[in-house]
Amino acid sequence: MKNKYQKKFTLSLTIGLFLCLFYVEKIEAKIELLDRVVAVVDSGVVMESQLNQRVQDIIGRLRSDGIELPPKEVLEEQILERLIIEEIQLQIGDQAGVKISDAELNRALSMIASENSMNLEQFKESLDANNDSYVKLRDQVRKELIIQRVQRGKVGANIEISEQEIENFLNSEEGRSKLAEQYNVQQILLSLSSSAPENEVNLVKEKGADLIERYKEGESFEKLAATYSSDQNALEGGSLGWRKSSELPSLFSNVVVKMKVGEISELIRSGAGFHIIRLSEKRGDVVKFEDQTLVRHILIQSSEIRSENQTKELINEIHQELIDGEDFKQLARQHSEDPGSKMEGGELGWSSPDSFDPAFEAVMNSVDIGEMSKPFQSSFGWHILEVLDRRNEDISDDVRKNRAYSIIFNRKFEQELQRTLIELRSESYVDIKLNT
């Protein structure tokens, strides 16, 4: 009896093990069909699922743009090569410890949402409605940001741009076209024959010099133009209307581009007489005006030999001396611990918004011109500051140069990037298994 049951049990166990092995093999076969390695890249891999997903994305994009599709095997090879290069860069980023914070990732996603006229939450809902995965998109954008940072590190450091290159671009036809400003120019024309005798020329010069001085003393340019100009636009305040520098007489354009808004020129001689021009306004993508502050300060810092309380006592003593009439510049040279401004009497020069520590900036913005602050603390130590002046400065020239630099940099970056990626690819171990 015992052997009979033993035989039945053994048979059942054998059948069970066979079935288990059968199903395991089926499951493994199914898994292999679902995904497999199509390329080994150094210490990483590219999976078939990645390749298939990217192929679908590219085909969808090409079709929506009405572009004829290349043969599928050609497309797969191109996309696999792209995935291999991406994997190389991601590994470099990982080795370098590149991390993308959630805040940085959210800013990037918010920009994508904004380009689609949505906020981040609406964008997420839109993806869900179209059965697209927001989690996958976050992962993809994170990888793209890592790759961008690797590229900037690998390529950006090798790009050099000289001042002469920037000037050449700004003076080129392309530069003038892309970075063109428009100027609203006014003029006063004091007509004079080209063959006029010297005494008549001198009289017109004197008249012109007098008009320039009257403008500087506060008279309206429009009124002076209407009264004295011989130009046909005299009754319109001498306005020539909005023009690019290339649309102005060359006699004017060379002067106007160097002028500040509201500024008046010296006398300009032409065959028609003497001109006085004024830059009334200017506009364009690169035109920018910035509120700037001229400020000076005294900085006292605590140290190993001066406690926080002693520091506060010293800054209060200096403040009292200033109230009593002591010279700010002299006390700054004597006491200030800011090496950059100490010998300048504490003067920091004209500053742009957000140039200073937030606490310093807040106090500076609250103080009137010619007024002095009470002692206050920033992350650098204890300060007393005085606002000397404020102005609204035209920084368009800096913006133009920065824009020109950016255009040149991007061109060089693209060229250098291709060379760098080819080098990275050739230096990496890659085993393609797509057709195996």
Summary of the structure (lengths in Angstrom):
residues: 436
radius of gyration: 36.0
end to end distance: 56.1
largest distance: 145.0
contacts: 1181
relative contact order: 0.10
helix: 56%
strand: 18%
